[in-house]
Structure formats: C-alpha cells, structure tokens
Amino acid sequence: MFFAPFIEASGKKMARGTFNAISNVKIHTIAKEIPYVLNIMDKVDRLSIVKGSEHLMDITFDERQSGLSKDFRPDIPLIIHW
C-alpha cells in the first residue's frame, strides 16, 4: 500500500490518501536512441520507456479509478494518476 499525504482534491485532503497497486509506469526520455538497458526494461510488465520532449515519469495507481492526477512539474518531472 502507498500513502500520499501531499495529494489534495478540491483544496481538501483526500479521505483516501492511499493507493493499493501500481498499474503502470511510463518513463519518457529525450534520448535520440533508447539505450540497450532501457530497451530491456521496456519489456518489464507495467513499465514502458518512450521517447519524449522531456524527461518525465508518469505513474498510474489503481487503474486510475478516481480519474484524478497530480502534475509535479516544474519542481520534479513526475505526474501521478489515481
């Protein structure tokens, strides 16, 4: 179980501040060619490596059941969905 006290909905702390499972992790890289090690990692279940315009990690918890997201950019290159 994951706990995220920093996530808020409508300016209030969520009653449900926990997540049960990581559904997907997508890592965006600006590399022109994805290195061999990252190509191997791309074969791992629930993990994908993609070319993008910026370095970014996109994590989805609990199949995005609530339909909510939090974007932490520009402080850190992270977006989470739950």
Contacts in CASP RR format, 6 or more apart in sequence:
PFRMAT RR
TARGET T0000
AUTHOR 0000-0000-0000
METHOD contacts of the structure
MODEL  1
MFFAPFIEASGKKMARGTFNAISNVKIHTIAKEIPYVLNIMDKVDRLSIV
KGSEHLMDITFDERQSGLSKDFRPDIPLIIHW
1 18 0 8 1.000
1 19 0 8 1.000
1 20 0 8 1.000
2 18 0 8 1.000
2 19 0 8 1.000
2 20 0 8 1.000
2 22 0 8 1.000
2 61 0 8 1.000
3 17 0 8 1.000
3 18 0 8 1.000
3 19 0 8 1.000
4 17 0 8 1.000
4 18 0 8 1.000
4 19 0 8 1.000
4 80 0 8 1.000
4 82 0 8 1.000
5 13 0 8 1.000
5 17 0 8 1.000
6 70 0 8 1.000
7 13 0 8 1.000
7 14 0 8 1.000
7 17 0 8 1.000
7 68 0 8 1.000
7 70 0 8 1.000
7 80 0 8 1.000
7 82 0 8 1.000
8 14 0 8 1.000
9 68 0 8 1.000
16 66 0 8 1.000
19 61 0 8 1.000
19 62 0 8 1.000
19 82 0 8 1.000
20 61 0 8 1.000
20 62 0 8 1.000
21 61 0 8 1.000
21 62 0 8 1.000
22 46 0 8 1.000
22 59 0 8 1.000
22 60 0 8 1.000
22 61 0 8 1.000
23 46 0 8 1.000
23 60 0 8 1.000
23 61 0 8 1.000
23 62 0 8 1.000
23 63 0 8 1.000
23 64 0 8 1.000
24 46 0 8 1.000
24 47 0 8 1.000
24 48 0 8 1.000
24 58 0 8 1.000
24 59 0 8 1.000
24 60 0 8 1.000
25 46 0 8 1.000
25 47 0 8 1.000
25 48 0 8 1.000
25 57 0 8 1.000
25 58 0 8 1.000
25 59 0 8 1.000
25 60 0 8 1.000
26 47 0 8 1.000
26 48 0 8 1.000
26 49 0 8 1.000
26 50 0 8 1.000
26 57 0 8 1.000
26 58 0 8 1.000
26 59 0 8 1.000
27 38 0 8 1.000
27 41 0 8 1.000
27 47 0 8 1.000
27 48 0 8 1.000
27 49 0 8 1.000
27 50 0 8 1.000
27 56 0 8 1.000
27 57 0 8 1.000
27 58 0 8 1.000
28 50 0 8 1.000
28 51 0 8 1.000
28 52 0 8 1.000
28 53 0 8 1.000
28 54 0 8 1.000
28 55 0 8 1.000
28 56 0 8 1.000
28 57 0 8 1.000
28 58 0 8 1.000
29 38 0 8 1.000
29 49 0 8 1.000
29 50 0 8 1.000
29 51 0 8 1.000
29 52 0 8 1.000
29 55 0 8 1.000
30 51 0 8 1.000
30 52 0 8 1.000
30 53 0 8 1.000
30 54 0 8 1.000
30 55 0 8 1.000
31 38 0 8 1.000
31 51 0 8 1.000
32 51 0 8 1.000
34 42 0 8 1.000
34 49 0 8 1.000
34 51 0 8 1.000
38 49 0 8 1.000
39 49 0 8 1.000
41 47 0 8 1.000
41 49 0 8 1.000
42 48 0 8 1.000
42 49 0 8 1.000
54 77 0 8 1.000
55 77 0 8 1.000
56 73 0 8 1.000
56 77 0 8 1.000
56 78 0 8 1.000
56 79 0 8 1.000
57 77 0 8 1.000
57 78 0 8 1.000
57 79 0 8 1.000
58 78 0 8 1.000
58 79 0 8 1.000
58 80 0 8 1.000
58 81 0 8 1.000
59 78 0 8 1.000
59 79 0 8 1.000
59 80 0 8 1.000
59 81 0 8 1.000
60 80 0 8 1.000
60 81 0 8 1.000
60 82 0 8 1.000
61 80 0 8 1.000
61 81 0 8 1.000
61 82 0 8 1.000
62 82 0 8 1.000
64 81 0 8 1.000
64 82 0 8 1.000
65 82 0 8 1.000
66 82 0 8 1.000
67 81 0 8 1.000
67 82 0 8 1.000
68 81 0 8 1.000
68 82 0 8 1.000
69 79 0 8 1.000
69 80 0 8 1.000
69 81 0 8 1.000
69 82 0 8 1.000
70 79 0 8 1.000
70 80 0 8 1.000
71 78 0 8 1.000
71 79 0 8 1.000
72 78 0 8 1.000
72 79 0 8 1.000
72 80 0 8 1.000
73 79 0 8 1.000
END
